[in-house]
């Protein structure tokens, strides 16, 4: 069980993020068209899992917008913004904010993503939604970076998440 803060108050999550070097747990979540997707749906791509409490909050919206802008530079990487929000709300948000490079996914159906990744909040006023976290995966779904944001009201470290996926196995940047 990990701890994070909400406005300075400690709350607990259902577990721990997967460790760098580990194989990412598979999951099944729901896209805007109500179809199920899993890690296999993004085979061969590097992935940034932008895990958020709800896109209906300012900080979550800001992270989706920032990743939407940043991911344009990386053709071999997808950003998956995952929350408990309904797919309809996620789709409305993306259309209203002109977000076209981030894929929003909901854990509304199976409700096990949060437990598999250790991000489900288990107490406090946000119990049942996800803590803010970022998990970066290579193309083989190996974890290359994680961040459980210590204060839910703060944005993640975008630079570190992006740096983790823009390096190939020789350590060269794909942006240069």
MIROVO-853416 format. One record per residue: residue in three letters; residue number from 1; x negated, y negated, z of N, C-alpha, C, O in turn. Coordinates in nm, 2 decimals. Layout:
N
- r/k/n.X/n.Y/n.Z/ca.X/ca.Y/ca.Z/c.X/c.Y/c.Z/o.X/o.Y/o.Z
- Ala/NUM/X/Y/Z/X/Y/Z/X/Y/Z/X/Y/Z $
...
//
This chain:
176
- r/k/n.X/n.Y/n.Z/ca.X/ca.Y/ca.Z/c.X/c.Y/c.Z/o.X/o.Y/o.Z
- Unk/1/-0.08/0.12/0.00/0.00/0.00/0.00/-0.09/-0.12/0.00/-0.18/-0.14/0.08 $
- Unk/2/-0.06/-0.21/-0.09/-0.14/-0.34/-0.10/-0.05/-0.45/-0.04/0.07/-0.44/-0.02 $
- Unk/3/-0.12/-0.56/-0.01/-0.04/-0.68/0.04/-0.07/-0.80/-0.06/-0.18/-0.81/-0.11 $
- Unk/4/0.03/-0.88/-0.07/0.02/-1.01/-0.14/0.10/-1.11/-0.06/0.16/-1.08/0.04 $
- Unk/5/0.09/-1.23/-0.10/0.16/-1.34/-0.02/0.27/-1.40/-0.11/0.25/-1.41/-0.24 $
- Unk/6/0.37/-1.45/-0.05/0.48/-1.53/-0.11/0.49/-1.65/-0.03/0.54/-1.64/0.09 $
- Unk/7/0.44/-1.76/-0.08/0.44/-1.89/0.00/0.37/-1.87/0.13/0.41/-1.92/0.23 $
- Unk/8/0.26/-1.79/0.13/0.18/-1.77/0.25/0.23/-1.66/0.34/0.15/-1.63/0.43 $
- Unk/9/0.34/-1.60/0.31/0.39/-1.49/0.40/0.36/-1.36/0.33/0.37/-1.34/0.21 $
- Unk/10/0.30/-1.27/0.41/0.26/-1.14/0.37/0.38/-1.05/0.33/0.47/-1.04/0.41 $
- Unk/11/0.37/-0.99/0.21/0.46/-0.88/0.17/0.38/-0.77/0.12/0.27/-0.78/0.08 $
- Unk/12/0.45/-0.65/0.11/0.38/-0.53/0.07/0.43/-0.47/-0.06/0.54/-0.49/-0.10 $
- Unk/13/0.33/-0.40/-0.13/0.37/-0.33/-0.25/0.37/-0.18/-0.23/0.33/-0.14/-0.12 $
- Unk/14/0.42/-0.11/-0.32/0.44/0.03/-0.31/0.31/0.11/-0.32/0.31/0.23/-0.29 $
- Unk/15/0.20/0.05/-0.35/0.08/0.12/-0.37/-0.03/0.03/-0.41/-0.04/-0.08/-0.37 $
- Unk/16/-0.12/0.09/-0.48/-0.24/0.02/-0.53/-0.24/0.02/-0.69/-0.19/0.11/-0.75 $
- Unk/17/-0.30/-0.08/-0.75/-0.32/-0.08/-0.89/-0.42/0.03/-0.93/-0.50/0.07/-0.85 $
- Unk/18/-0.40/0.09/-1.05/-0.50/0.19/-1.09/-0.64/0.12/-1.09/-0.65/0.00/-1.12 $
- Unk/19/-0.74/0.20/-1.06/-0.88/0.15/-1.06/-0.94/0.14/-1.20/-0.91/0.23/-1.28 $
- Unk/20/-1.03/0.04/-1.22/-1.10/0.04/-1.35/-1.18/0.17/-1.37/-1.24/0.23/-1.27 $
- Unk/21/-1.17/0.22/-1.49/-1.23/0.35/-1.52/-1.14/0.46/-1.52/-1.16/0.57/-1.58 $
- Unk/22/-1.02/0.45/-1.45/-0.92/0.55/-1.45/-0.83/0.55/-1.58/-0.82/0.45/-1.64 $
- Unk/23/-0.77/0.66/-1.60/-0.67/0.67/-1.71/-0.55/0.60/-1.66/-0.50/0.63/-1.55 $
- Unk/24/-0.49/0.51/-1.74/-0.37/0.44/-1.70/-0.25/0.54/-1.69/-0.24/0.63/-1.78 $
- Unk/25/-0.17/0.53/-1.59/-0.05/0.61/-1.58/0.04/0.58/-1.70/0.06/0.46/-1.73 $
- Unk/26/0.10/0.68/-1.76/0.20/0.66/-1.87/0.33/0.61/-1.80/0.35/0.63/-1.68 $
- Unk/27/0.41/0.55/-1.88/0.53/0.49/-1.84/0.63/0.49/-1.95/0.59/0.49/-2.07 $
- Unk/28/0.76/0.48/-1.92/0.86/0.46/-2.02/0.94/0.34/-1.97/1.00/0.34/-1.86 $
- Unk/29/0.95/0.23/-2.06/1.02/0.11/-2.03/1.11/0.08/-2.15/1.11/0.15/-2.25 $
- Unk/30/1.19/-0.03/-2.14/1.29/-0.06/-2.24/1.25/-0.19/-2.31/1.22/-0.29/-2.25 $
- Unk/31/1.26/-0.19/-2.44/1.24/-0.31/-2.53/1.37/-0.38/-2.54/1.47/-0.34/-2.49 $
- Unk/32/1.36/-0.50/-2.60/1.48/-0.59/-2.62/1.59/-0.52/-2.70/1.71/-0.55/-2.68 $
- Unk/33/1.55/-0.42/-2.79/1.66/-0.35/-2.87/1.71/-0.23/-2.79/1.79/-0.15/-2.85 $
- Unk/34/1.68/-0.22/-2.66/1.72/-0.11/-2.57/1.66/0.02/-2.60/1.70/0.13/-2.55 $
- Unk/35/1.56/0.03/-2.69/1.49/0.15/-2.71/1.38/0.17/-2.61/1.33/0.08/-2.55 $
- Unk/36/1.35/0.30/-2.58/1.24/0.33/-2.48/1.11/0.32/-2.55/1.09/0.36/-2.67 $
- Unk/37/1.01/0.28/-2.48/0.87/0.28/-2.53/0.78/0.32/-2.42/0.81/0.31/-2.30 $
- Unk/38/0.66/0.38/-2.46/0.56/0.42/-2.36/0.43/0.37/-2.41/0.42/0.30/-2.51 $
- Unk/39/0.33/0.41/-2.33/0.19/0.37/-2.38/0.16/0.43/-2.52/0.09/0.36/-2.60 $
- Unk/40/0.21/0.55/-2.55/0.19/0.60/-2.68/0.25/0.52/-2.79/0.20/0.52/-2.91 $
- Unk/41/0.35/0.43/-2.76/0.40/0.34/-2.86/0.30/0.24/-2.91/0.33/0.18/-3.01 $
- Unk/42/0.20/0.22/-2.84/0.10/0.12/-2.87/-0.04/0.19/-2.89/-0.14/0.13/-2.86 $
- Unk/43/-0.04/0.31/-2.94/-0.16/0.39/-2.96/-0.26/0.31/-3.05/-0.22/0.25/-3.15 $
- Unk/44/-0.38/0.32/-3.01/-0.49/0.26/-3.09/-0.51/0.11/-3.07/-0.60/0.05/-3.12 $
- Unk/45/-0.43/0.05/-2.98/-0.44/-0.09/-2.95/-0.49/-0.11/-2.81/-0.46/-0.03/-2.72 $
- Unk/46/-0.57/-0.21/-2.78/-0.60/-0.25/-2.65/-0.47/-0.32/-2.59/-0.39/-0.38/-2.67 $
- Unk/47/-0.45/-0.31/-2.46/-0.33/-0.36/-2.40/-0.36/-0.45/-2.28/-0.44/-0.41/-2.20 $
- Unk/48/-0.29/-0.56/-2.27/-0.29/-0.63/-2.15/-0.15/-0.62/-2.09/-0.05/-0.66/-2.15 $
- Unk/49/-0.14/-0.56/-1.97/-0.01/-0.55/-1.90/0.01/-0.67/-1.81/-0.06/-0.68/-1.71 $
- Unk/50/0.09/-0.76/-1.85/0.12/-0.88/-1.78/0.24/-0.85/-1.69/0.36/-0.87/-1.74 $
- Unk/51/0.22/-0.82/-1.57/0.33/-0.77/-1.48/0.38/-0.89/-1.40/0.30/-0.95/-1.33 $
- Unk/52/0.51/-0.91/-1.40/0.56/-1.03/-1.34/0.69/-1.00/-1.26/0.76/-0.90/-1.29 $
- Unk/53/0.72/-1.08/-1.16/0.84/-1.07/-1.09/0.97/-1.09/-1.17/1.06/-1.01/-1.17 $
- Unk/54/0.97/-1.20/-1.25/1.08/-1.24/-1.33/1.05/-1.35/-1.43/0.99/-1.45/-1.39 $
- Unk/55/1.08/-1.33/-1.55/1.05/-1.44/-1.65/1.14/-1.56/-1.62/1.13/-1.67/-1.69 $
- Unk/56/1.23/-1.55/-1.53/1.32/-1.66/-1.49/1.26/-1.75/-1.39/1.33/-1.83/-1.33 $
- Unk/57/1.13/-1.74/-1.37/1.05/-1.83/-1.28/0.94/-1.91/-1.35/0.90/-1.86/-1.46 $
- Unk/58/0.91/-2.02/-1.31/0.81/-2.10/-1.37/0.67/-2.04/-1.40/0.62/-2.05/-1.51 $
- Unk/59/0.62/-1.97/-1.29/0.49/-1.91/-1.31/0.49/-1.79/-1.40/0.40/-1.78/-1.48 $
- Unk/60/0.59/-1.71/-1.40/0.60/-1.60/-1.49/0.62/-1.65/-1.63/0.56/-1.59/-1.72 $
- Unk/61/0.70/-1.75/-1.65/0.72/-1.81/-1.78/0.58/-1.86/-1.83/0.55/-1.85/-1.95 $
- Unk/62/0.51/-1.93/-1.75/0.38/-1.99/-1.79/0.28/-1.88/-1.83/0.21/-1.90/-1.93 $
- Unk/63/0.28/-1.77/-1.76/0.19/-1.66/-1.79/0.23/-1.60/-1.93/0.14/-1.56/-2.01 $
- Unk/64/0.36/-1.58/-1.95/0.40/-1.53/-2.08/0.36/-1.62/-2.20/0.31/-1.58/-2.30 $
- Unk/65/0.38/-1.75/-2.17/0.34/-1.85/-2.28/0.19/-1.85/-2.30/0.15/-1.86/-2.42 $
- Unk/66/0.12/-1.85/-2.19/-0.03/-1.86/-2.21/-0.08/-1.73/-2.28/-0.16/-1.75/-2.37 $
- Unk/67/-0.04/-1.62/-2.24/-0.08/-1.50/-2.31/-0.03/-1.50/-2.46/-0.10/-1.45/-2.55 $
- Unk/68/0.09/-1.55/-2.48/0.14/-1.56/-2.62/0.04/-1.64/-2.71/0.02/-1.60/-2.82 $
- Unk/69/-0.01/-1.75/-2.65/-0.10/-1.83/-2.73/-0.24/-1.77/-2.74/-0.30/-1.77/-2.85 $
- Unk/70/-0.29/-1.71/-2.64/-0.42/-1.65/-2.64/-0.43/-1.52/-2.73/-0.53/-1.50/-2.79 $
- Unk/71/-0.32/-1.44/-2.73/-0.33/-1.31/-2.80/-0.33/-1.33/-2.95/-0.37/-1.23/-3.02 $
- Unk/72/-0.30/-1.45/-3.00/-0.30/-1.47/-3.15/-0.44/-1.44/-3.21/-0.46/-1.41/-3.32 $
- Unk/73/-0.55/-1.46/-3.12/-0.68/-1.44/-3.17/-0.73/-1.30/-3.17/-0.84/-1.27/-3.23 $
- Unk/74/-0.65/-1.21/-3.12/-0.69/-1.07/-3.11/-0.60/-0.97/-3.18/-0.49/-0.94/-3.13 $
- Unk/75/-0.64/-0.93/-3.30/-0.55/-0.85/-3.38/-0.54/-0.70/-3.33/-0.44/-0.63/-3.37 $
- Unk/76/-0.63/-0.66/-3.25/-0.63/-0.52/-3.20/-0.58/-0.51/-3.06/-0.59/-0.40/-3.00 $
- Unk/77/-0.51/-0.61/-3.01/-0.46/-0.61/-2.87/-0.32/-0.66/-2.87/-0.27/-0.74/-2.94 $
- Unk/78/-0.24/-0.59/-2.78/-0.10/-0.64/-2.75/-0.09/-0.68/-2.60/-0.16/-0.62/-2.52 $
- Unk/79/0.00/-0.78/-2.58/0.03/-0.81/-2.44/0.17/-0.76/-2.42/0.26/-0.80/-2.49 $
- Unk/80/0.18/-0.69/-2.31/0.31/-0.63/-2.27/0.35/-0.70/-2.14/0.29/-0.67/-2.04 $
- Unk/81/0.45/-0.78/-2.14/0.50/-0.85/-2.02/0.61/-0.76/-1.96/0.71/-0.74/-2.03 $
- Unk/82/0.59/-0.71/-1.85/0.67/-0.61/-1.79/0.74/-0.66/-1.66/0.67/-0.71/-1.57 $
- Unk/83/0.87/-0.65/-1.65/0.94/-0.70/-1.53/1.06/-0.61/-1.51/1.09/-0.52/-1.59 $
- Unk/84/1.14/-0.64/-1.41/1.27/-0.58/-1.39/1.38/-0.66/-1.45/1.50/-0.61/-1.45 $
- Unk/85/1.35/-0.77/-1.52/1.45/-0.84/-1.59/1.52/-0.76/-1.69/1.46/-0.66/-1.75 $
- Unk/86/1.65/-0.78/-1.72/1.72/-0.71/-1.82/1.66/-0.75/-1.96/1.62/-0.86/-1.98 $
- Unk/87/1.66/-0.66/-2.05/1.61/-0.69/-2.19/1.68/-0.80/-2.25/1.62/-0.88/-2.33 $
- Unk/88/1.81/-0.82/-2.23/1.88/-0.94/-2.29/1.82/-1.07/-2.24/1.81/-1.16/-2.32 $
- Unk/89/1.79/-1.08/-2.11/1.74/-1.20/-2.05/1.60/-1.22/-2.11/1.56/-1.34/-2.14 $
- Unk/90/1.52/-1.12/-2.12/1.38/-1.13/-2.17/1.39/-1.18/-2.32/1.31/-1.27/-2.35 $
- Unk/91/1.48/-1.12/-2.39/1.49/-1.17/-2.53/1.53/-1.31/-2.55/1.48/-1.39/-2.63 $
- Unk/92/1.63/-1.35/-2.46/1.67/-1.50/-2.46/1.55/-1.59/-2.43/1.53/-1.69/-2.49 $
- Unk/93/1.48/-1.55/-2.33/1.36/-1.63/-2.29/1.26/-1.64/-2.40/1.22/-1.75/-2.43 $
- Unk/94/1.23/-1.53/-2.47/1.13/-1.53/-2.58/1.18/-1.62/-2.69/1.11/-1.70/-2.75 $
- Unk/95/1.31/-1.61/-2.73/1.37/-1.70/-2.83/1.37/-1.84/-2.79/1.33/-1.93/-2.88 $
- Unk/96/1.40/-1.87/-2.67/1.41/-2.01/-2.62/1.27/-2.08/-2.62/1.25/-2.20/-2.64 $
- Unk/97/1.17/-1.99/-2.59/1.03/-2.04/-2.57/0.94/-2.02/-2.70/0.82/-2.05/-2.69 $
- Unk/98/1.00/-1.96/-2.80/0.93/-1.93/-2.92/0.81/-1.84/-2.90/0.70/-1.86/-2.95 $
- Unk/99/0.83/-1.74/-2.82/0.73/-1.64/-2.79/0.74/-1.53/-2.88/0.84/-1.45/-2.88 $
- Unk/100/0.64/-1.51/-2.97/0.65/-1.41/-3.07/0.53/-1.31/-3.07/0.54/-1.21/-3.14 $
- Unk/101/0.43/-1.34/-2.99/0.32/-1.25/-2.98/0.31/-1.16/-2.86/0.22/-1.08/-2.85 $
- Unk/102/0.40/-1.18/-2.77/0.41/-1.10/-2.65/0.53/-1.01/-2.66/0.64/-1.05/-2.70 $
- Unk/103/0.52/-0.88/-2.61/0.63/-0.79/-2.61/0.68/-0.78/-2.47/0.60/-0.74/-2.38 $
- Unk/104/0.81/-0.81/-2.45/0.86/-0.80/-2.32/0.93/-0.67/-2.30/0.99/-0.62/-2.39 $
- Unk/105/0.91/-0.61/-2.18/0.96/-0.48/-2.15/1.02/-0.48/-2.01/0.97/-0.55/-1.92 $
- Unk/106/1.13/-0.40/-2.00/1.20/-0.39/-1.87/1.19/-0.25/-1.81/1.20/-0.15/-1.89 $
- Unk/107/1.18/-0.25/-1.68/1.18/-0.12/-1.61/1.32/-0.09/-1.56/1.34/-0.02/-1.46 $
- Unk/108/1.42/-0.15/-1.62/1.56/-0.13/-1.58/1.62/0.01/-1.58/1.70/0.04/-1.49 $
- Unk/109/1.56/0.09/-1.66/1.62/0.23/-1.68/1.56/0.33/-1.59/1.63/0.39/-1.51 $
- Unk/110/1.43/0.35/-1.60/1.37/0.46/-1.52/1.33/0.41/-1.38/1.33/0.49/-1.28 $
- Unk/111/1.30/0.28/-1.37/1.26/0.22/-1.24/1.14/0.29/-1.17/1.14/0.31/-1.05 $
- Unk/112/1.05/0.33/-1.25/0.93/0.39/-1.19/0.80/0.33/-1.23/0.69/0.36/-1.17 $
- Unk/113/0.80/0.23/-1.32/0.67/0.16/-1.36/0.61/0.10/-1.23/0.49/0.12/-1.21 $
- Unk/114/0.69/0.03/-1.15/0.64/-0.04/-1.04/0.57/0.05/-0.94/0.47/0.02/-0.88 $
- Unk/115/0.63/0.17/-0.92/0.57/0.27/-0.83/0.44/0.33/-0.89/0.34/0.35/-0.82 $
- Unk/116/0.44/0.36/-1.02/0.33/0.42/-1.08/0.21/0.33/-1.08/0.09/0.37/-1.07 $
- Unk/117/0.23/0.20/-1.09/0.12/0.10/-1.10/0.10/0.03/-0.96/0.02/-0.06/-0.95 $
- Unk/118/0.18/0.07/-0.86/0.17/0.02/-0.72/0.21/-0.13/-0.71/0.16/-0.19/-0.61 $
- Unk/119/0.29/-0.18/-0.80/0.33/-0.32/-0.79/0.47/-0.35/-0.74/0.51/-0.47/-0.73 $
- Unk/120/0.55/-0.25/-0.71/0.68/-0.27/-0.67/0.68/-0.33/-0.53/0.61/-0.28/-0.44 $
- Unk/121/0.74/-0.45/-0.51/0.75/-0.51/-0.38/0.85/-0.43/-0.29/0.96/-0.41/-0.33 $
- Unk/122/0.81/-0.39/-0.17/0.89/-0.31/-0.09/0.95/-0.38/0.03/1.04/-0.32/0.10 $
- Unk/123/0.92/-0.51/0.06/0.98/-0.58/0.17/0.98/-0.73/0.14/0.93/-0.77/0.04 $
- Unk/124/1.05/-0.80/0.22/1.06/-0.95/0.20/1.16/-0.98/0.10/1.24/-0.90/0.05 $
- Unk/125/1.18/-1.11/0.07/1.29/-1.16/-0.02/1.28/-1.11/-0.16/1.38/-1.11/-0.23 $
- Unk/126/1.17/-1.07/-0.21/1.15/-1.02/-0.35/1.15/-0.87/-0.35/1.11/-0.81/-0.46 $
- Unk/127/1.19/-0.80/-0.25/1.19/-0.65/-0.25/1.26/-0.60/-0.37/1.37/-0.64/-0.40 $
- Unk/128/1.20/-0.51/-0.44/1.26/-0.45/-0.56/1.21/-0.50/-0.69/1.23/-0.43/-0.80 $
- Unk/129/1.14/-0.61/-0.69/1.08/-0.66/-0.82/0.93/-0.64/-0.81/0.88/-0.58/-0.71 $
- Unk/130/0.86/-0.68/-0.91/0.71/-0.66/-0.91/0.63/-0.77/-0.86/0.67/-0.89/-0.87 $
- Unk/131/0.52/-0.74/-0.80/0.42/-0.84/-0.76/0.35/-0.88/-0.90/0.36/-0.81/-0.99 $
- Unk/132/0.30/-1.00/-0.89/0.23/-1.05/-1.01/0.09/-0.98/-1.03/0.01/-0.98/-0.93 $
- Unk/133/0.07/-0.92/-1.14/-0.06/-0.84/-1.16/-0.09/-0.84/-1.31/0.00/-0.86/-1.40 $
- Unk/134/-0.21/-0.81/-1.34/-0.26/-0.79/-1.48/-0.34/-0.67/-1.48/-0.43/-0.65/-1.40 $
- Unk/135/-0.32/-0.58/-1.58/-0.40/-0.46/-1.60/-0.44/-0.46/-1.74/-0.35/-0.46/-1.83 $
- Unk/136/-0.56/-0.45/-1.77/-0.61/-0.45/-1.91/-0.66/-0.30/-1.94/-0.73/-0.24/-1.86 $
- Unk/137/-0.62/-0.26/-2.06/-0.65/-0.12/-2.10/-0.72/-0.12/-2.23/-0.70/-0.21/-2.32 $
- Unk/138/-0.82/-0.03/-2.25/-0.88/-0.02/-2.38/-0.79/0.06/-2.47/-0.68/0.10/-2.43 $
- Unk/139/-0.83/0.09/-2.59/-0.74/0.15/-2.69/-0.71/0.30/-2.65/-0.62/0.36/-2.71 $
- Unk/140/-0.79/0.36/-2.56/-0.76/0.49/-2.52/-0.69/0.50/-2.38/-0.68/0.60/-2.32 $
- Unk/141/-0.64/0.38/-2.34/-0.56/0.36/-2.22/-0.64/0.38/-2.09/-0.59/0.42/-1.99 $
- Unk/142/-0.77/0.36/-2.10/-0.85/0.35/-1.98/-0.85/0.21/-1.92/-0.85/0.12/-2.00 $
- Unk/143/-0.83/0.21/-1.79/-0.82/0.08/-1.72/-0.96/0.01/-1.73/-1.06/0.07/-1.69 $
- Unk/144/-0.96/-0.11/-1.78/-1.09/-0.19/-1.79/-1.09/-0.31/-1.70/-1.20/-0.37/-1.67 $
- Unk/145/-0.97/-0.35/-1.65/-0.97/-0.47/-1.56/-0.83/-0.46/-1.49/-0.73/-0.43/-1.54 $
- Unk/146/-0.83/-0.50/-1.36/-0.71/-0.52/-1.29/-0.72/-0.65/-1.20/-0.82/-0.69/-1.15 $
- Unk/147/-0.60/-0.71/-1.18/-0.59/-0.82/-1.08/-0.45/-0.81/-1.02/-0.35/-0.82/-1.09 $
- Unk/148/-0.45/-0.80/-0.89/-0.32/-0.82/-0.82/-0.33/-0.96/-0.76/-0.41/-0.98/-0.67 $
- Unk/149/-0.25/-1.05/-0.82/-0.27/-1.19/-0.78/-0.23/-1.20/-0.63/-0.12/-1.16/-0.59 $
- Unk/150/-0.32/-1.26/-0.55/-0.30/-1.26/-0.41/-0.18/-1.34/-0.36/-0.12/-1.31/-0.26 $
- Unk/151/-0.15/-1.45/-0.43/-0.03/-1.53/-0.40/0.06/-1.53/-0.52/0.02/-1.58/-0.63 $
- Unk/152/0.18/-1.48/-0.50/0.27/-1.45/-0.61/0.30/-1.58/-0.69/0.33/-1.58/-0.81 $
- Unk/153/0.30/-1.70/-0.62/0.33/-1.82/-0.69/0.21/-1.88/-0.77/0.22/-1.99/-0.82 $
- Unk/154/0.10/-1.81/-0.78/-0.01/-1.85/-0.86/-0.02/-1.77/-0.99/0.02/-1.65/-0.99 $
- Unk/155/-0.08/-1.83/-1.09/-0.10/-1.76/-1.22/-0.22/-1.67/-1.21/-0.31/-1.68/-1.12 $
- Unk/156/-0.23/-1.57/-1.30/-0.34/-1.47/-1.30/-0.46/-1.54/-1.36/-0.46/-1.65/-1.41 $
- Unk/157/-0.57/-1.47/-1.35/-0.70/-1.51/-1.41/-0.70/-1.47/-1.56/-0.74/-1.36/-1.59 $
- Unk/158/-0.65/-1.56/-1.65/-0.64/-1.53/-1.79/-0.77/-1.49/-1.85/-0.79/-1.40/-1.93 $
- Unk/159/-0.88/-1.57/-1.82/-1.01/-1.56/-1.88/-1.06/-1.42/-1.85/-1.12/-1.36/-1.94 $
- Unk/160/-1.05/-1.37/-1.73/-1.11/-1.24/-1.70/-1.03/-1.13/-1.77/-1.09/-1.03/-1.82 $
- Unk/161/-0.90/-1.14/-1.77/-0.82/-1.04/-1.84/-0.85/-1.03/-1.99/-0.87/-0.93/-2.05 $
- Unk/162/-0.86/-1.15/-2.05/-0.89/-1.15/-2.19/-1.03/-1.11/-2.22/-1.06/-1.04/-2.32 $
- Unk/163/-1.13/-1.15/-2.14/-1.27/-1.10/-2.15/-1.28/-0.95/-2.15/-1.36/-0.89/-2.22 $
- Unk/164/-1.20/-0.89/-2.07/-1.20/-0.74/-2.06/-1.17/-0.67/-2.18/-1.22/-0.56/-2.21 $
- Unk/165/-1.08/-0.73/-2.26/-1.04/-0.66/-2.39/-1.11/-0.72/-2.51/-1.10/-0.65/-2.62 $
- Unk/166/-1.18/-0.83/-2.51/-1.25/-0.88/-2.63/-1.39/-0.83/-2.64/-1.46/-0.87/-2.74 $
- Unk/167/-1.43/-0.74/-2.55/-1.57/-0.69/-2.57/-1.56/-0.55/-2.62/-1.48/-0.47/-2.58 $
- Unk/168/-1.64/-0.52/-2.72/-1.64/-0.38/-2.77/-1.75/-0.30/-2.69/-1.80/-0.36/-2.59 $
- Unk/169/-1.77/-0.18/-2.72/-1.86/-0.10/-2.64/-2.01/-0.14/-2.65/-2.09/-0.09/-2.57 $
- Unk/170/-2.04/-0.23/-2.74/-2.18/-0.29/-2.75/-2.18/-0.42/-2.67/-2.29/-0.48/-2.65 $
- Unk/171/-2.07/-0.46/-2.61/-2.06/-0.58/-2.53/-2.05/-0.71/-2.61/-2.07/-0.82/-2.55 $
- Unk/172/-2.02/-0.70/-2.74/-2.01/-0.82/-2.82/-1.87/-0.87/-2.82/-1.77/-0.79/-2.82 $
- Unk/173/-1.85/-1.00/-2.82/-1.72/-1.06/-2.83/-1.67/-1.05/-2.97/-1.74/-1.06/-3.07 $
- Unk/174/-1.54/-1.02/-2.98/-1.47/-1.01/-3.11/-1.43/-1.15/-3.16/-1.39/-1.16/-3.28 $
- Unk/175/-1.44/-1.25/-3.08/-1.41/-1.38/-3.11/-1.52/-1.46/-3.18/-1.50/-1.57/-3.23 $
- Unk/176/-1.64/-1.41/-3.17/-1.76/-1.48/-3.22/-1.77/-1.47/-3.37/-1.86/-1.53/-3.43 $
//
